[in-house]
Amino acid sequence: MNPGYAGRAELPDNLKALFRPMAMMVPDYALIAEISLFSFGFGDPRPASKKMVGTFTLSSEQLSAQDHYDFGMRAVKSVINAAGLLKRAMPDDDETLLVMRALLDVNRPKFLKDDLLLFQGIISDLFPGSTDPVRDYGKLMEMIEEKSRTNNLQPVAAFTSKCIQLYETTTVRHGLMLVGPTGGGKTLVNKVLAEAQCACNEFNLPGLVTTKRVIMNPKAITMGQLYGSFDDATHEWADGILCKLFREAVYDTVKRQKWVVFDGPVDALWIESMNTVLDENKKLCLVSGEIITMTSWMRMIFEVEDLSVASPATVSRVGIIYLEPTTSVGTAAMVKSWLQTVPAVVEPFKPQLQALFDALFDESIDFHKRNLKEYVRTVEPNLWRSVLNIIDGFFTEYVPQEGEVIEKERLDALKSNIEPIFIFALSWGIAGACDWESRAKFDVWIKGKKSLPFTSMVFEQLYDVTEMKWKGWLDTVTILPVDAKKQFSDLVVQTPDSIGYAFMMQHIMCQLKHVLCIGPTGTSKTSTIKQKLMTGMDAAVYAPVFLTFSAQTGANQTQDILDAKMDKRRKGVYGPPMGKRFTIFVDDMNMPLREVYFAQPPIEILRQWMDHQGWYDRKIHQKSTIIDVCFIGAMGPPGGGRQPVTNRFLRHFNHLAFPELSDNSMKLIFSKILTAHMDMFFPPQMKAMVDPLCEASLKVYHKCLEELLPTPAKSHYTFNLRDLAKIFQGIMMADAKKLGDDSLLLMRLWAHECTRIFRDRLTDDPDRKWFDALLKQLFTEVFKKQWDVAVPQEPVMFGDYMIPGADPMLYAEVTDPAACRKVMEAVLDEYNSQTNKPMKLVMFM
């Protein structure tokens, strides 16, 4: 046993006492290597074995400390095996050179870019004068390049070399891990290599046979559903998804490679149970007592972002291939692949688009890295994809439907439209996830690169491709009046910001791409999305589905809710009713609680759909493919119960930030709501109170934000836009007939709402005195009235409880404290007479 690892428990002392402890020493690697190389047919392996051990010693001392680096016995063993295979293939070659090649083949794939240079320096020092001969992979390389193009990928050297490294690792290891940040090409490397091996099968090349992949996400299900479990009630054994896939691969007698791919986070909760599979035993041991032995055709492949929570026991058992997005993909390859997908009518403008990308794309990403601030950090490949998705949205109307011909005028206009479309897409794609301050910086930067025909920010404008001009957001829609009869929570006021966000949502979702709205609480994320999905999308095509995540949401629950909405299209394929598309809105997306090792199962089940278009039916263990759905999410920045979410999930979304509203926007929203209410229920002269009420409310809100800061003793001193909205909600609840045209009474009502919302939260007398002084000051400054004149008696109280049983309840001023006390005591007596647990409360004011 190895104590102290993640996922391992200490033995109890009374059990330890029954065993004799025996420490294992680090063995003499050089001697083991020498003997093993003799067995492979090497003539004089001693010098080569010493150099091999020297390489590992120097690497462990000089290279950076990474979670996925391992220079122990298993690493030495894999090099010995690789050298043996090379000796068998080339028996007459120089033995030292074969060991050097084995060292490079086994270790090169796992190193970071900077460490690779150091490692090559170590090799050149230990093997002076030896060079790694260029290897010809012939048909395999041809097929990798061909399959890359088939998948609309560019066969750049960095990508094809990773495919070759994966192939080399599969020859010496049966357990492999593709590690690296999201967007590095982990999924596509193993997909392209599998397809290339299938294509090579017809040429009867040694070692290259048809490859079948089965893919699953181990964190999207429970441990029992993965490995199988006994039913608690009946003690009946139920197979897990892995048991079924593993058994099918073992009993498949066709001569082909079977890859079981685990596309999900690796942690000690589930991976430790795979130790016997990944080491020399090659056996899957189940709780039921069944032992399934792997065949020589099987490979276990894991795709992970990092191995920070994996134990050294796991890392040492697998071959590692490390992929970095910037080195294996890069913007040039991404843009080139995208240009191959543009509609046919846009083909003539490819050089113009390429020139714009060359001039601004990399520079804008560099500017973003150095100067801009986001609510949730995005990865670089996500920025690339976001820009391209927005441009695609403009190009959808140039994809001709059946029998449709695009007019010549629109095609002629496209030449002039390309640059404005690109600037709009670049701005929203790169800085759309940032706060106002960062957007202002990006606006200055883009205007320094390209002259634009307006002075406002580029985020306040939309380029109209039909009229070929920039327009403010308010000019792009018909402004609807506020309906004062609606519930306060249902009122929607259109602002330039909300119109812009609604346009961006529709622009992306119409392509069945995904949108994530991020921003502080109270910035109308949920209401804007719901308004768009319920009334702003074509109801004949788009059907909304609403999900709300909480800390207790589980993966099975999420899967069951979505499965219940789906219709069966054909065998194994599910989706919305024919002719429809589901827009699935997930609110509070980052609320699910993280496990001990940081995985979030509800997020993983959604990611499994995004990466592989489906999930497994938990009863019959068959994969269900789900089509015609897109996701839109809303979440706040991590903190206060909201969790950080894996980048492997977030990178599928176009991020859209909802920053704090500006003062002008807040004033516009609340003045419109209050004006509509005054017009309907109050005399005309009361409209003069709208502006003072809005101004005073904003000043109270900002002063509380600045002065009443949270401390450990006052952690609840947090204020957001919901608190500001409650002031106006309270004013609109009041009985208009009682208020009439009494402006002083309206001022007292405002003071009461501010007291209930802000002052009641304060914990000590100095804070309460400060707030009272603030209200008196605002009465003088904003309402031009003295506090003592407007408020003849304190405390100011309004309520709807003075007339018990009234229908509707009348929210009015309470002027008689004694009468109020009597009402409360009467209600208390009534409650106590109806319960066996009476409350003996003393009422006081």
C-alpha positions in Angstrom: 0.0 0.0 0.0 1.1 3.6 -0.5 -0.3 5.8 2.3 -0.8 9.6 2.0 -2.3 9.6 -1.5 -5.5 11.1 -2.5 -8.2 8.5 -2.4 -6.2 6.3 0.1 -7.2 5.8 3.7 -4.9 5.0 6.7 -5.3 1.5 8.1 -6.7 1.4 11.7 -4.0 0.7 14.3 -5.5 -2.5 15.6 -5.3 -3.9 12.0 -1.8 -2.5 11.4 -0.6 -4.4 14.5 -1.4 -7.7 12.9 1.0 -7.1 10.0 4.8 -6.8 9.9 5.6 -3.5 8.1 8.3 -3.7 5.5 9.7 -0.7 3.7 10.4 -1.0 -0.1 13.6 0.8 -1.3 14.0 2.5 -4.6 15.6 -0.2 -6.8 18.7 0.1 -9.0 17.0 1.3 -12.2 20.2 0.9 -14.2 20.6 -2.8 -13.3 16.9 -3.5 -14.1 17.2 -1.7 -17.4 20.4 -3.6 -18.3 18.9 -7.0 -17.6 15.6 -6.2 -19.4 17.5 -4.9 -22.5 19.6 -8.1 -22.5 16.3 -10.1 -22.7 15.3 -8.0 -25.7 18.5 -9.0 -27.5 20.8 -6.1 -26.9 24.5 -7.0 -27.0 26.1 -4.5 -24.6 23.2 -2.5 -22.9 25.2 -1.3 -19.8 26.3 2.1 -21.3 22.8 2.8 -22.8 21.0 1.8 -19.5 23.2 4.2 -17.5 22.4 7.0 -19.9 18.7 6.2 -19.7 18.7 6.4 -15.9 20.8 9.6 -16.1 18.2 11.2 -18.4 15.4 10.5 -15.9 17.5 11.8 -13.0 18.4 15.0 -14.7 14.8 15.5 -16.0 13.3 15.2 -12.5 15.8 17.8 -11.2 15.8 20.4 -14.1 12.3 20.3 -15.6 9.4 22.3 -14.2 7.2 20.5 -11.7 4.0 19.4 -13.5 1.2 17.1 -12.1 1.5 14.9 -15.2 5.3 14.3 -15.1 6.5 11.0 -13.8 10.1 9.7 -13.9 9.7 6.5 -11.8 10.0 2.8 -12.4 7.0 2.6 -14.8 8.4 5.4 -16.9 11.7 3.5 -17.2 9.8 0.3 -18.0 7.9 1.9 -20.9 11.2 3.2 -22.4 12.7 -0.4 -22.1 9.6 -1.8 -23.9 9.9 0.9 -26.6 13.6 0.2 -27.1 12.8 -3.6 -27.3 10.3 -3.0 -30.0 12.7 -0.9 -32.0 15.5 -3.5 -31.6 13.1 -6.2 -32.9 12.2 -3.9 -35.9 15.8 -2.8 -36.6 18.2 -5.5 -35.2 21.3 -4.2 -36.9 21.0 -0.5 -35.8 23.2 1.2 -33.2 21.9 0.1 -29.7 22.6 3.5 -28.1 20.7 5.2 -30.8 17.8 2.9 -30.3 17.6 3.7 -26.6 17.8 7.5 -27.4 14.9 7.1 -29.9 12.9 5.2 -27.3 13.6 7.9 -24.7 12.4 10.6 -27.2 9.3 8.7 -28.3 8.1 7.9 -24.8 8.9 11.2 -23.1 8.5 13.9 -25.8 4.7 13.8 -25.9 4.2 14.8 -22.3 6.5 17.8 -22.1 5.4 21.4 -22.2 6.9 23.6 -24.9 9.6 25.1 -22.7 10.5 21.8 -21.0 10.9 20.1 -24.4 13.8 22.3 -25.2 15.5 21.5 -21.9 14.9 17.8 -22.4 16.4 17.9 -25.9 19.4 19.6 -24.3 19.8 16.8 -21.8 19.5 14.1 -24.6 22.1 15.9 -26.7 24.5 16.1 -23.7 24.1 12.4 -22.8 24.1 11.2 -26.4 26.7 13.6 -28.1 26.8 13.5 -31.8 23.6 11.3 -32.1 20.7 12.7 -34.0 17.1 11.5 -34.1 16.6 10.3 -37.7 13.6 11.6 -39.5 11.0 8.9 -39.6 8.7 8.2 -42.5 5.2 7.3 -41.4 4.1 6.9 -45.0 0.5 5.9 -45.5 -0.4 6.7 -41.9 0.7 10.3 -42.2 -1.1 10.6 -45.5 -4.3 9.4 -43.9 -3.9 11.6 -40.9 -3.7 14.6 -43.2 -6.6 13.5 -45.3 -8.9 12.8 -42.3 -7.9 16.2 -40.8 -9.2 17.9 -44.0 -12.3 15.7 -43.9 -13.0 17.0 -40.4 -12.4 20.6 -41.7 -9.1 20.8 -39.8 -5.7 22.1 -41.0 -3.0 19.3 -40.9 -0.5 21.7 -39.4 2.8 20.1 -38.2 1.9 20.6 -34.5 -1.4 18.7 -34.8 -0.2 15.8 -37.0 2.8 15.3 -34.7 0.5 14.9 -31.7 -1.5 12.3 -33.7 1.7 10.4 -34.4 2.8 10.7 -30.7 -0.6 9.2 -29.7 0.0 6.4 -32.2 3.5 5.7 -30.8 2.2 5.8 -27.2 -0.6 3.2 -28.1 2.1 0.8 -29.2 3.9 0.8 -25.8 1.0 1.6 -23.3 -2.5 0.3 -22.9 -3.5 3.3 -20.7 -3.1 6.8 -22.1 -4.0 10.3 -21.1 -4.5 13.3 -23.4 -3.9 16.3 -21.0 -4.0 20.0 -21.7 -6.1 23.2 -21.5 -9.4 23.2 -23.3 -9.3 23.9 -27.1 -5.9 22.1 -27.6 -7.4 19.4 -29.8 -7.5 16.4 -27.4 -10.9 15.1 -28.7 -10.0 15.6 -32.3 -6.5 14.1 -32.1 -7.9 10.7 -31.0 -10.8 11.0 -33.5 -8.5 11.8 -36.5 -6.0 9.0 -35.5 -8.8 6.4 -35.1 -10.3 7.4 -38.6 -6.8 7.3 -40.1 -6.1 3.8 -38.8 -9.5 2.7 -40.1 -8.5 4.1 -43.6 -5.1 2.4 -43.4 -6.7 -1.0 -42.7 -7.4 -1.7 -46.4 -3.6 -1.4 -47.2 -2.8 -4.3 -44.8 0.0 -2.4 -43.0 1.4 -4.1 -39.9 -0.1 -2.6 -36.6 -2.7 -0.4 -38.4 -6.2 -1.9 -38.1 -9.7 -0.6 -37.9 -10.3 1.3 -34.6 -13.6 1.5 -32.8 -14.1 4.2 -30.1 -16.7 4.2 -27.3 -16.9 7.4 -25.4 -18.3 8.3 -22.0 -18.0 10.9 -19.3 -17.4 9.2 -15.9 -18.4 12.2 -13.8 -21.8 12.6 -15.6 -23.1 9.5 -13.6 -22.6 8.1 -10.1 -20.0 5.6 -9.1 -22.6 2.9 -8.9 -23.8 3.7 -12.5 -20.2 3.6 -13.7 -18.9 0.4 -12.2 -22.1 -1.3 -11.2 -23.7 -1.8 -7.8 -25.9 -4.0 -5.6 -29.5 -2.8 -5.1 -29.8 -1.9 -1.4 -33.3 -3.5 -1.1 -33.0 -6.7 -3.2 -29.2 -7.1 -3.1 -29.4 -7.7 -6.9 -26.4 -6.8 -9.0 -26.9 -4.1 -11.7 -24.1 -3.5 -14.3 -22.6 -0.1 -14.7 -22.1 1.6 -18.1 -18.3 0.9 -18.0 -18.9 -2.8 -17.2 -21.1 -3.1 -20.3 -18.7 -1.2 -22.6 -15.6 -3.0 -21.3 -17.3 -6.5 -21.6 -18.5 -5.7 -25.1 -14.9 -4.7 -26.1 -13.4 -7.9 -24.6 -15.9 -10.2 -26.2 -15.6 -8.5 -29.6 -13.6 -11.1 -31.5 -13.1 -8.9 -34.7 -9.4 -8.1 -35.2 -9.5 -4.4 -34.6 -8.5 -1.9 -31.9 -11.1 -1.0 -29.3 -10.6 2.4 -27.5 -12.6 3.1 -24.4 -12.5 6.9 -24.1 -13.2 8.6 -20.8 -13.8 12.3 -21.6 -14.1 13.8 -18.1 -12.2 15.0 -15.0 -9.9 12.4 -13.4 -10.1 12.3 -9.7 -9.3 9.8 -6.9 -12.9 8.9 -6.4 -13.2 6.8 -9.5 -9.8 6.5 -11.1 -8.2 4.6 -8.2 -10.6 1.7 -9.0 -8.9 1.5 -12.4 -5.5 0.8 -11.0 -5.6 -2.9 -11.8 -6.7 -2.1 -15.4 -3.9 0.4 -16.0 -1.0 -1.6 -14.5 0.4 -4.9 -15.7 -2.6 -6.9 -14.4 -4.9 -5.4 -17.1 -8.0 -6.6 -15.2 -11.2 -4.8 -14.3 -12.3 -6.0 -10.8 -15.9 -5.4 -10.0 -17.6 -5.4 -6.6 -19.7 -8.4 -7.7 -16.5 -10.5 -7.7 -16.4 -10.6 -11.5 -12.9 -10.0 -13.1 -12.8 -9.0 -16.7 -9.3 -9.2 -18.4 -8.4 -6.7 -21.1 -7.4 -8.0 -24.5 -4.3 -6.9 -26.4 -6.5 -4.9 -28.8 -7.9 -2.7 -26.1 -6.7 0.8 -25.0 -8.1 3.0 -22.2 -7.9 6.6 -23.2 -8.6 9.6 -20.8 -9.1 13.2 -21.9 -8.5 15.6 -19.0 -7.8 19.3 -18.5 -5.2 18.7 -15.8 -4.1 16.0 -13.3 -4.0 18.2 -10.2 -6.2 15.8 -8.1 -4.8 12.5 -9.6 -2.5 10.5 -7.4 1.1 9.6 -8.5 -0.1 6.0 -8.7 -2.4 6.9 -11.5 0.0 9.2 -13.3 2.8 6.6 -13.4 0.4 3.9 -14.9 -0.4 5.8 -18.1 1.3 7.3 -21.1 0.8 11.1 -21.3 0.3 13.3 -24.4 0.2 17.0 -23.6 -1.5 19.4 -25.9 -1.4 23.2 -25.7 -4.0 25.3 -27.7 -1.7 28.0 -28.9 1.0 25.5 -30.1 -1.2 22.7 -31.5 -4.0 24.9 -33.1 -3.3 28.6 -33.3 -5.4 31.4 -34.9 -4.1 31.0 -38.4 -5.3 27.3 -38.7 -8.6 28.2 -37.0 -9.4 31.0 -39.4 -8.3 29.0 -42.5 -10.6 26.1 -41.5 -13.5 28.6 -40.9 -13.0 30.3 -44.3 -13.6 26.9 -45.9 -17.1 26.8 -44.4 -18.4 30.2 -45.6 -21.4 30.3 -48.0 -20.5 30.0 -51.7 -21.6 33.7 -52.4 -19.0 34.9 -49.8 -16.1 33.0 -51.5 -15.0 36.0 -53.6 -14.5 38.0 -50.4 -12.2 35.5 -48.7 -9.0 37.6 -49.4 -10.7 40.6 -47.8 -11.7 38.6 -44.7 -8.2 37.0 -44.5 -6.6 40.5 -44.6 -8.8 41.8 -41.8 -8.0 38.7 -39.6 -4.3 39.1 -40.3 -4.4 42.8 -39.4 -6.5 42.8 -36.3 -7.3 39.3 -34.9 -4.0 38.3 -33.1 -3.5 41.9 -32.0 -7.0 42.2 -30.5 -6.5 38.9 -28.5 -3.1 40.2 -27.2 -4.8 43.5 -26.2 -7.5 41.5 -24.4 -4.9 39.5 -22.4 -3.1 42.6 -21.3 -5.8 45.2 -20.6 -9.3 43.8 -20.3 -11.1 42.4 -17.3 -13.8 39.7 -17.5 -16.4 38.5 -15.0 -15.5 34.9 -15.8 -12.2 34.2 -17.4 -12.4 32.9 -21.0 -9.9 30.7 -22.7 -8.3 31.9 -26.0 -9.9 29.3 -28.3 -13.3 30.5 -26.9 -12.5 34.1 -28.1 -11.6 32.9 -31.6 -14.8 30.8 -31.8 -17.0 33.7 -30.5 -15.8 36.1 -33.2 -16.4 33.5 -35.9 -19.9 32.6 -34.6 -21.0 36.3 -34.8 -19.8 36.6 -38.4 -21.6 33.4 -39.2 -24.8 34.9 -37.9 -24.5 37.7 -40.5 -23.7 35.2 -43.3 -26.7 32.9 -42.6 -28.9 35.0 -44.9 -26.5 34.4 -47.8 -27.2 30.6 -47.6 -29.8 30.2 -50.3 -32.9 28.1 -49.4 -34.4 25.7 -51.9 -35.3 27.5 -55.1 -34.2 30.9 -53.8 -31.8 33.2 -55.6 -29.9 36.0 -53.8 -30.5 39.4 -55.4 -27.5 41.0 -57.1 -27.9 44.2 -55.1 -27.4 42.3 -51.8 -24.3 40.6 -53.3 -22.9 44.0 -54.4 -23.5 45.4 -51.0 -21.6 42.6 -49.3 -18.3 43.9 -50.4 -18.9 47.1 -48.4 -20.5 45.2 -45.5 -17.6 42.8 -44.9 -15.4 45.3 -42.8 -18.2 46.7 -40.6 -19.5 43.1 -39.9 -16.0 42.1 -39.0 -15.5 45.1 -36.6 -18.9 44.4 -35.0 -18.1 40.7 -34.5 -14.5 41.4 -33.3 -15.8 43.9 -30.7 -18.5 41.7 -29.3 -16.5 38.5 -29.6 -13.4 39.8 -27.8 -14.9 42.3 -25.3 -18.5 41.2 -25.1 -17.7 39.3 -21.9 -16.0 42.3 -20.2 -17.3 45.1 -17.9 -18.0 48.7 -19.0 -14.5 50.0 -18.2 -12.9 47.3 -20.4 -15.4 47.8 -23.2 -14.5 51.5 -23.2 -10.7 50.6 -23.5 -11.5 48.2 -26.4 -13.6 50.9 -28.1 -10.7 53.3 -28.0 -8.3 50.6 -29.3 -10.6 49.6 -32.3 -11.2 53.3 -33.2 -7.5 53.8 -33.3 -7.2 51.0 -35.9 -10.3 51.7 -38.0 -12.2 55.0 -38.4 -15.9 54.6 -37.6 -18.7 57.0 -38.5 -20.0 57.6 -34.9 -18.8 59.0 -31.6 -20.6 56.7 -29.3 -19.1 53.3 -28.2 -19.1 50.5 -30.8 -21.1 48.4 -28.3 -24.0 50.9 -28.6 -24.3 50.5 -32.3 -25.5 47.8 -34.7 -24.4 47.5 -38.3 -27.6 47.2 -40.5 -26.5 45.1 -43.6 -29.6 46.1 -45.6 -29.4 49.8 -45.1 -25.5 49.6 -45.0 -25.1 51.9 -42.1 -24.5 51.9 -38.3 -27.6 52.4 -36.1 -28.1 53.0 -32.3 -29.8 50.1 -30.6 -33.0 52.2 -29.9 -33.4 52.8 -33.7 -33.4 49.0 -34.4 -36.7 48.2 -32.6 -40.1 49.6 -31.9 -40.2 50.8 -28.3 -43.1 49.3 -26.4 -44.9 51.4 -23.7 -44.8 50.1 -20.1 -48.0 48.4 -19.0 -48.7 49.7 -15.5 -51.4 47.0 -14.9 -48.8 44.2 -14.9 -47.1 42.8 -11.8 -44.0 44.8 -10.8 -41.8 41.7 -11.4 -43.2 41.3 -15.0 -42.5 44.9 -16.1 -39.8 45.2 -18.8 -38.3 48.5 -19.9 -36.3 48.5 -23.1 -32.9 50.2 -22.8 -30.2 50.3 -25.4 -28.3 47.7 -23.4 -31.2 45.2 -23.1 -32.0 45.6 -26.9 -28.3 44.9 -27.7 -28.2 41.8 -25.5 -31.5 40.4 -26.9 -30.1 40.9 -30.5 -26.9 39.0 -29.6 -28.8 36.1 -28.1 -31.0 35.6 -31.1 -28.1 36.2 -33.5 -26.2 33.2 -31.9 -29.1 30.9 -31.0 -30.5 31.0 -34.6 -27.4 29.0 -35.6 -28.0 26.5 -32.7 -24.9 27.8 -31.0 -24.9 28.5 -27.2 -25.0 31.8 -25.2 -23.9 32.4 -21.6 -25.0 35.6 -19.9 -22.7 36.6 -17.0 -23.0 39.5 -14.6 -23.5 40.6 -11.0 -26.8 39.8 -9.4 -29.7 42.2 -10.2 -28.6 43.1 -13.8 -31.8 41.6 -15.4 -30.1 38.6 -16.9 -33.0 36.2 -16.2 -35.7 38.7 -17.2 -34.0 39.7 -20.4 -33.5 36.0 -21.4 -37.1 35.0 -20.5 -38.6 37.9 -22.3 -36.5 37.0 -25.4 -37.4 33.3 -25.3 -41.1 33.8 -24.6 -41.9 36.6 -27.0 -38.8 37.5 -29.1 -38.2 34.2 -30.9 -40.3 32.6 -33.7 -42.8 30.5 -31.7 -43.4 28.2 -34.7 -39.8 27.1 -34.6 -38.3 27.7 -31.1 -39.8 26.2 -28.0 -38.3 27.3 -24.7 -37.4 24.8 -21.8 -36.6 26.3 -18.4 -34.1 24.7 -15.9 -32.9 26.2 -12.7 -29.8 24.8 -11.0 -29.3 24.8 -7.2 -26.5 23.6 -4.9 -28.3 20.2 -4.6 -29.0 19.6 -8.4 -27.7 16.3 -9.5 -26.6 14.9 -13.0 -29.4 12.2 -13.0 -32.0 14.8 -12.1 -30.8 17.1 -15.0 -30.8 14.2 -17.4 -34.3 13.0 -16.4 -35.8 16.5 -16.8 -34.4 17.0 -20.3 -35.2 13.4 -21.4 -38.8 13.9 -20.3 -39.1 16.8 -22.8 -37.7 14.9 -25.8 -39.6 12.9 -28.5 -38.1 9.9 -30.2 -37.2 10.7 -33.8 -35.7 7.3 -34.8 -33.7 4.5 -33.1 -31.4 6.1 -30.6 -32.1 9.7 -31.7 -34.2 12.1 -29.6 -35.1 15.7 -29.9 -38.0 18.2 -29.8 -41.2 17.6 -31.9 -40.5 17.5 -35.6 -39.9 21.0 -37.1 -39.1 22.5 -33.7 -36.0 23.5 -31.9 -35.5 23.6 -28.1 -33.9 26.6 -26.5 -32.9 25.3 -23.1 -32.4 28.1 -20.5 -30.3 27.0 -17.5 -30.5 29.7 -14.8 -27.9 29.9 -12.0 -25.6 27.6 -14.1 -22.7 27.7 -11.6 -24.7 26.9 -8.5 -24.3 23.0 -8.4 -22.1 22.1 -5.5 -18.6 20.9 -6.3 -17.5 17.4 -5.2 -14.5 16.8 -3.0 -12.2 16.9 -6.1 -14.1 19.9 -7.8 -16.2 18.1 -10.4 -19.8 19.3 -10.9 -21.9 16.3 -12.3 -24.8 18.4 -13.7 -22.3 20.5 -15.7 -20.5 17.3 -16.9 -23.8 15.8 -18.2 -24.4 19.0 -20.3 -20.8 19.0 -21.5 -21.1 15.4 -22.6 -23.9 16.5 -24.9 -22.0 19.5 -26.2 -18.9 17.4 -27.0 -20.6 14.2 -28.1 -24.2 15.1 -28.9 -25.8 12.7 -26.4 -25.7 10.7 -23.1 -26.3 7.2 -22.0 -29.7 5.8 -21.1 -29.0 4.6 -17.5 -31.3 1.6 -17.8 -30.3 0.0 -21.1 -26.8 1.6 -21.3 -27.3 2.6 -24.9 -26.2 6.0 -26.1 -29.0 8.5 -26.9 -28.2 11.1 -29.5 -30.0 14.4 -29.0 -30.5 16.8 -31.8 -32.0 20.3 -32.5 -31.3 21.9 -29.1 -29.3 24.9 -28.0 -28.5 26.1 -24.5 -28.6 29.6 -23.0 -27.2 30.0 -19.5 -27.2 32.7 -16.9 -24.8 32.9 -13.9 -23.1 35.4 -11.6 -19.3 35.6 -11.1 -18.0 32.9 -8.8 -18.2 33.5 -5.1 -20.9 33.4 -2.4 -22.3 30.0 -3.2 -21.6 30.3 -6.9 -18.8 27.9 -8.0 -16.1 28.2 -10.7 -17.1 26.1 -13.7 -14.7 24.1 -15.8 -13.4 25.8 -19.0 -14.1 22.6 -20.9 -17.8 23.5 -20.6 -17.6 27.3 -20.8 -15.7 27.2 -24.0 -18.8 26.0 -25.9 -20.6 29.3 -25.2 -20.5 32.8 -26.6 -20.0 34.8 -23.4 -22.2 37.9 -23.0 -21.6 40.2 -20.0 -24.4 42.1 -18.3 -22.4 44.7 -16.4 -23.8 46.9 -13.6 -26.3 49.4 -15.1 -25.1 52.9 -15.6 -26.9 55.7 -13.6 -28.6 56.9 -16.8 -30.0 53.4 -17.6 -31.2 53.0 -14.0 -32.9 56.5 -14.1 -34.4 55.7 -17.5 -35.9 52.3 -16.3 -37.3 53.5 -13.0 -38.6 56.8 -14.3 -40.5 55.0 -17.1 -42.0 52.5 -14.7 -43.0 55.2 -12.2 -44.3 57.6 -14.9 -46.6 54.8 -16.3 -47.9 54.1 -12.8 -48.5 57.8 -12.0 -50.3 58.3 -15.4 -52.7 55.5 -14.6 -53.5 56.0 -10.9 -52.5 59.5 -9.8 -53.5 63.1 -10.5 -51.4 64.8 -13.2 -49.6 67.2 -10.7 -48.0 64.2 -9.0 -45.9 63.4 -12.1 -43.5 66.2 -10.9 -42.4 63.8 -8.1 -41.0 61.2 -10.5 -37.6 62.8 -11.1 -36.9 63.7 -7.4 -37.9 60.2 -6.3 -35.6 58.6 -8.9 -32.7 60.9 -8.0 -33.1 60.5 -4.3 -33.3 56.6 -4.6 -30.2 56.5 -6.7 -28.3 58.6 -4.2 -29.3 56.4 -1.2 -28.3 53.3 -3.2 -24.9 54.7 -4.2 -24.2 56.1 -0.7 -25.0 52.7 0.9 -22.7 51.0 -1.6 -19.8 53.4 -0.9 -20.1 53.7 2.9 -21.7 50.5 4.2 -19.1 48.0 3.2 -19.2 44.4 4.3 -16.9 43.4 7.1 -16.6 40.0 9.0 -19.0 41.4 11.7 -21.3 42.8 9.1 -21.1 40.3 6.2 -24.7 41.0 5.2 -23.9 44.6 4.2 -24.2 43.8 0.5 -26.6 45.8 -1.7 -27.6 45.2 -5.4 -30.1 46.5 -7.9 -32.8 44.4 -6.4 -32.7 46.6 -3.3 -33.1 49.7 -5.5 -36.0 48.1 -7.3 -37.8 47.3 -4.0 -38.1 51.0 -3.2 -40.2 51.6 -6.3 -42.1 48.4 -5.8 -43.1 49.6 -2.4 -44.2 53.0 -3.7 -46.3 51.3 -6.4 -48.0 49.1 -3.8 -49.5 52.1 -1.9 -53.2 52.9 -2.2 -53.4 55.7 -4.8 -56.7 57.0 -3.4 -55.2 57.5 0.1 -52.1 59.2 -1.3 -54.2 61.4 -3.7 -52.2 64.6 -4.5 -50.4 64.7 -1.2 -46.7 65.0 -2.2 -45.6 65.1 1.5 -47.3 61.7 2.1 -45.5 60.4 -1.0 -42.2 61.6 0.4 -42.9 59.8 3.7 -43.8 56.7 1.8 -40.4 56.9 0.1 -38.6 57.4 3.4 -40.5 54.4 4.8 -39.4 52.1 1.9 -35.7 53.2 2.2 -35.9 52.6 6.0 -37.3 49.1 5.6 -34.9 48.1 2.8 -31.6 49.7 4.0 -31.9 50.9 7.6 -33.4 47.6 8.9 -30.3 45.8 7.7 -28.0 47.9 9.9 -26.6 46.4 13.1 -25.3 49.2 15.3 -26.4 52.7 16.3 -23.6 54.7 14.5 -24.7 53.2 11.2 -28.4 53.8 11.9 -27.6 57.5 12.9 -25.6 57.9 9.7 -28.5 56.6 7.6 -31.0 58.9 9.4 -28.8 61.9 8.7 -28.5 60.8 5.0 -32.4 60.8 4.6 -32.7 64.2 6.2 -30.0 65.6 4.0 -31.7 64.2 0.8 -35.1 65.7 1.9 -33.4 69.1 2.0 -31.3 68.7 -1.2 -33.7 66.8 -3.5 -37.2 67.3 -2.3 -36.5 70.9 -1.0 -38.4 70.2 2.2 -37.3 70.1 5.8 -37.5 66.6 7.4 -39.5 68.0 10.4 -42.1 69.5 8.1 -42.6 66.4 5.9 -42.4 63.9 8.8 -44.5 65.2 11.8 -44.2 62.0 13.8 -41.6 59.2 13.9 -41.2 56.3 13.2 -42.7 56.5 9.7 -44.8 53.4 9.1 -46.8 52.1 6.2 -48.6 48.7 6.1 -51.5 46.7 4.8 -52.5 45.1 8.1 -54.5 47.9 9.8 -57.9 46.6 8.4 -57.8 42.8 9.0 -59.6 40.9 6.3 -59.8 43.8 3.8 -59.9 42.7 0.1 -57.9 44.1 -1.5 -55.4 44.9 1.3 -54.8 48.6 1.5 -51.1 49.7 1.9 -51.4 53.0 3.7 -49.7 55.1 6.4 -50.0 53.9 10.0 -50.6 57.1 12.1 -51.8 55.6 15.4 -49.1 53.4 17.1 -51.6 52.3 19.9 -54.1 51.1 17.3 -51.4 49.3 15.5 -50.4 47.5 18.7 -54.0 46.5 19.3 -54.3 45.0 15.8 -51.1 43.0 16.3 -52.2 41.7 19.7 -55.6 40.7 18.2 -53.9 38.7 15.5 -51.6 37.1 18.0 -54.5 36.1 20.3 -56.3 34.6 17.2 -53.2 32.6 16.4 -52.7 31.4 20.0 -56.3 30.2 20.2 -55.8 27.9 17.2 -52.5 26.3 18.1 -51.2 23.9 20.9 -47.9 25.9 20.9 -48.9 29.5 21.7 -46.4 32.3 21.4 -46.2 34.5 24.4 -44.9 37.7 22.8 -44.8 41.2 24.2 -45.5 43.9 21.6 -43.6 47.1 21.8 -42.5 49.9 19.5 
